[in-house]
Amino acid sequence: IYDHFGEEGLKDGAPAEFCTDGAWTPKYAYHGNPEQTFREFFGGDNPFADFLTIESPLQLCGLHPEVVKVQDSPIERDIFLSLDDLYLGCIKKIQLSRMVINEDGQSSEIQEKILTVEVKHGWKEGTRIIFPKEGDQGLNRVPADIVFTVRQKSHPLFVRRNNDLIYKTQISLMMALTGFSVNVPTLDGRLLNIPVNDIVHP
């Protein structure tokens, strides 16, 4: 319209004689309202409404906080072993009672369990044996570790000093001055004859 009739044609519309069956039917007149122009051309106030319409709320994944399970403090117990156990090695079985969650995931019950400790030869006082997550089970928590610490029992013949065994025996003054030999039993059942030729001092 502007190209044919100029600004007046855009504001007042095309002359009537040009509004027959043709390009400007019916008569068009510019109303000066850009929002109305959008509505007439696009059928609504927003030409992008079809692209922005969301029928259901967006579902954002991963925003629900997860329950952080905290592990219970370790359960520590002593295990008393003889010098023979530590020298030769052995198997110790320890029975314990613990709370266990049932298959329904809600109820619990007390069950008995046997823990097997494989004692290695040469273990020392203070050696720690850890059974991970063998403590009581509970909702929203991680079972505690069960920790056993080796305690050495006293021995009637020997005293252990690191990896050495100290054997004590009584001797007479004559034996201390002139020399002697002593029979020493061992932990593996042998009998050693140890000669002592030097003078023994207190």
Stockholm file with secondary structure:
# STOCKHOLM 1.0

chainA/1-202         IYDHFGEEGLKDGAPAEFCTDGAWTPKYAYHGNPEQTFREFFGGDNPFADFLTIESPLQLCGLHPEVVKVQDSPIERDIFLSLDDLYLGCIKKIQLSRMVINEDGQSSEIQEKILTVEVKHGWKEGTRIIFPKEGDQGLNRVPADIVFTVRQKSHPLFVRRNNDLIYKTQISLMMALTGFSVNVPTLDGRLLNIPVNDIVHP
#=GR chainA/1-202 SS CHHHHHHHHHHHCSCGGGCSSSTTCSCCCCCSCHHHHHHHHHSSSCTTHHHHCCSSCCCCTTCSCCCCCEECCCEEEEEEECHHHHHHCEEEEEEEEEEEECTTSSCEEEEEEEEEEEECTTCCTTCEEEETTCSCCBTTEECCCEEEEEEECCCSSEEEETTEEEECCCCCHHHHHHCEEEEEECTTSCEEEEEECSCCCC
#=GC SS_cons         CHHHHHHHHHHHCSCGGGCSSSTTCSCCCCCSCHHHHHHHHHSSSCTTHHHHCCSSCCCCTTCSCCCCCEECCCEEEEEEECHHHHHHCEEEEEEEEEEEECTTSSCEEEEEEEEEEEECTTCCTTCEEEETTCSCCBTTEECCCEEEEEEECCCSSEEEETTEEEECCCCCHHHHHHCEEEEEECTTSCEEEEEECSCCCC
//
